[in-house]
């Protein structure tokens, strides 16, 4: 049985990188909110689209995507960093002949040895894959003795394969399409375009819901969050109704 942890220098490096990332988000979010306020006053059509009934959806999107996360980041800055540091300090990768486990103060994931098919290597770590495409364990490359860890997995007859593409690339494509259908729901006005967007968003919503439900390890945290995949569909249906029934 072997154990792998983060070294203190790696923990400090991750904390500093997280601070920089959050600072950049705060700057970008603040800029977008200020620019949106200016546009709402001077050029409402730029921010609210071609019809006034999109106003509510735009305000909701700005609050959910920027105002809310910005306020949460600023008010919980120190607390979040403390929790992150504690999580990194307690993170342990345990490899035994029976299973591979990654646990910390906030999570616990485990795959039985006989369920692991391969390890996909990417620049930032390893994805241990099971027969279920969406049930996997991630081992970050920043843990101590990462090369030894890979050799130990290979000795257990778990093939370590360099992945040409990020694992589960369809999840990234789905996220992009989700955003595109969301924007289309806000700014489109042609009934034909809205109808097409409704059909596409429904396909994406069903696919996203299925993917989020496929990994039983995610269900405790994602049980209700996964219903958010239907937001573009609801928005598009609302805009389609208000466009075809203006009065």
C-alpha positions in Angstrom: 0.0 0.0 0.0 1.4 3.4 -1.0 0.4 7.0 -0.1 1.0 10.2 -2.0 0.4 13.7 -0.7 1.0 17.3 -1.7 4.2 18.8 -0.5 4.1 22.2 1.3 5.7 24.0 -1.6 3.1 22.7 -4.0 0.3 23.7 -1.6 1.7 27.2 -1.5 2.0 27.3 -5.3 -1.6 26.2 -5.7 -2.8 28.8 -3.2 -1.0 31.6 -5.0 -2.3 30.5 -8.4 -5.9 30.4 -6.9 -5.5 33.9 -5.6 -4.4 35.2 -9.0 -7.2 33.4 -10.7 -9.8 34.8 -8.3 -8.4 38.3 -8.6 -8.7 38.1 -12.4 -12.3 36.9 -12.2 -13.1 39.8 -9.8 -11.7 42.3 -12.2 -13.4 40.8 -15.3 -16.8 40.4 -13.4 -16.6 44.0 -12.1 -15.8 45.3 -15.6 -18.7 43.4 -17.2 -21.2 44.6 -14.5 -20.1 48.2 -14.9 -20.2 48.0 -18.7 -23.6 46.5 -18.5 -24.9 49.3 -16.3 -23.5 51.9 -18.7 -25.0 50.1 -21.7 -28.4 49.7 -19.9 -28.6 53.5 -19.5 -27.0 54.7 -22.8 -27.8 51.8 -25.2 -30.4 49.4 -23.8 -30.6 47.4 -27.0 -26.9 46.4 -26.7 -27.5 44.7 -23.4 -31.2 43.8 -23.4 -31.5 42.6 -27.0 -34.2 43.5 -29.4 -37.2 43.2 -27.1 -37.9 44.5 -23.6 -39.1 41.1 -22.4 -35.6 39.8 -22.5 -34.7 42.3 -19.7 -35.5 39.9 -16.8 -33.5 37.1 -18.3 -30.5 39.4 -18.9 -30.6 40.6 -15.3 -30.9 37.1 -14.0 -27.9 36.0 -16.1 -25.8 38.9 -14.9 -26.7 38.2 -11.2 -26.1 34.4 -11.5 -22.9 34.5 -13.6 -21.2 37.7 -12.3 -22.8 39.7 -9.5 -23.4 36.7 -7.2 -20.0 34.9 -7.7 -18.2 38.3 -7.4 -19.9 39.1 -4.0 -19.3 35.5 -2.8 -15.6 35.6 -3.8 -15.0 38.9 -2.1 -16.9 38.2 1.1 -15.5 34.7 1.5 -12.0 35.3 0.2 -10.1 34.3 3.3 -12.5 31.6 4.3 -12.4 29.9 0.9 -8.6 30.0 0.8 -8.3 28.5 4.3 -10.6 25.7 3.3 -8.7 25.1 0.1 -5.4 24.9 2.0 -6.9 22.5 4.6 -8.3 20.3 1.8 -4.9 20.2 0.0 -3.1 19.3 3.3 -5.5 16.4 3.9 -5.5 15.1 0.3 -4.2 11.6 0.1 -3.9 9.3 -2.9 -3.9 5.7 -1.6 -2.9 2.9 -3.9 -3.4 -0.7 -2.9 -3.9 -4.0 -4.6 -7.7 -3.8 -4.0 -8.5 -0.1 -4.9 -7.3 3.4 -5.7 -8.6 6.1 -3.4 -8.4 9.9 -3.5 -9.6 11.5 -0.3 -9.5 14.9 1.5 -11.4 16.8 4.1 -14.1 17.6 1.5 -14.3 14.5 -0.7 -13.8 10.8 -1.0 -13.5 8.9 -4.3 -12.6 5.3 -4.8 -12.3 2.8 -7.7 -11.9 -0.9 -7.1 -8.8 -2.3 -8.9 -10.8 -4.7 -11.0 -13.0 -1.8 -12.3 -10.1 0.4 -13.5 -9.6 0.0 -17.3 -6.7 2.5 -17.9 -5.2 5.8 -16.8 -5.4 8.7 -19.3 -2.5 11.0 -18.8 -2.9 14.7 -19.5 -0.4 17.6 -18.6 -2.2 18.3 -15.4 -2.6 14.7 -14.1 -4.1 11.3 -14.5 -7.7 10.2 -15.1 -8.3 6.7 -13.9 -11.1 5.4 -16.1 -13.7 2.7 -15.3 -16.1 0.9 -17.6 -18.6 3.7 -16.9 -17.2 6.5 -19.1 -18.4 9.1 -16.6 -17.1 7.5 -13.4 -13.5 8.3 -12.9 -10.9 9.4 -10.4 -8.5 12.3 -11.0 -5.0 12.3 -9.6 -3.2 15.7 -10.0 0.3 15.8 -11.4 1.3 18.1 -8.5 1.2 15.3 -5.9 4.6 14.2 -4.6 6.5 11.5 -6.5 4.0 11.5 -9.4 6.4 9.5 -11.6 6.6 6.8 -9.0 2.8 6.8 -8.8 2.6 6.1 -12.5 5.1 3.4 -12.4 3.2 1.7 -9.5 0.0 1.8 -11.6 1.8 0.3 -14.5 3.1 -2.5 -12.3 -0.5 -3.2 -11.3 -1.2 -3.8 -15.1 -3.1 -0.5 -15.3 -2.0 0.9 -18.7 -1.0 4.6 -18.5 -1.9 6.2 -21.9 -1.1 9.7 -23.0 -4.5 11.1 -24.0 -4.5 13.1 -27.3 -7.6 15.0 -26.2 -9.0 15.9 -22.7 -11.1 13.0 -21.4 -14.8 13.3 -22.0 -14.4 16.1 -24.6 -18.1 16.1 -25.2 -18.6 17.7 -21.8 -16.6 20.7 -22.9 -18.5 20.9 -26.2 -21.8 20.6 -24.3 -20.8 23.5 -22.1 -20.1 25.7 -25.1 -23.4 24.8 -26.8 -25.2 25.4 -23.5 -23.8 28.9 -23.4 -24.7 29.5 -27.1 -28.3 28.4 -26.6 -28.5 30.6 -23.5 -27.4 33.7 -25.5 -29.7 32.8 -28.4 -32.6 32.6 -26.0 -31.9 36.1 -24.8 -31.1 37.9 -28.1 -33.0 36.1 -30.8 -36.4 37.2 -31.9 -37.2 35.3 -35.1 -39.7 32.5 -34.2 -38.0 30.0 -36.5 -34.6 30.6 -34.9 -36.1 30.3 -31.4 -37.9 27.1 -32.4 -34.6 25.6 -33.6 -32.8 26.8 -30.5 -35.5 25.2 -28.3 -35.0 21.8 -30.0 -31.2 22.0 -29.8 -31.3 23.2 -26.1 -33.6 20.3 -25.2 -31.2 17.8 -26.8 -28.3 19.4 -24.9 -30.3 19.5 -21.7 -31.2 15.8 -21.8 -27.6 14.9 -22.7 -26.2 17.0 -19.9 -28.7 15.7 -17.4 -27.8 12.1 -18.4 -24.0 12.8 -18.1 -24.3 14.4 -14.7 -26.5 11.4 -13.5 -24.1 8.8 -14.9 -21.5 9.1 -12.1 -23.0 8.0 -8.8 -20.2 9.8 -7.0 -21.6 13.1 -8.2 -25.3 12.6 -7.2 -25.0 13.8 -3.6 -23.8 17.2 -4.8 -25.4 17.4 -8.2 -28.8 15.9 -7.5 -30.6 19.2 -8.0 -27.9 21.2 -9.8 -28.3 18.9 -12.9 -31.7 20.3 -13.5 -30.0 23.6 -14.5 -29.3 22.1 -17.8 -32.9 22.8 -18.8 -32.5 26.6 -18.1 -31.9 27.5 -21.8 -34.9 25.4 -22.9 -37.2 27.2 -20.4 -35.8 30.6 -21.4 -36.2 29.8 -25.1 -39.8 28.5 -24.6 -40.6 31.7 -22.7 -39.1 34.0 -25.4 -40.8 32.0 -28.2 -44.2 32.4 -26.4 -43.8 36.2 -25.9 -42.6 36.6 -29.5 -45.5 34.8 -31.0 -48.1 36.2 -28.5 -47.0 39.8 -28.0 -50.3 40.8 -26.3 
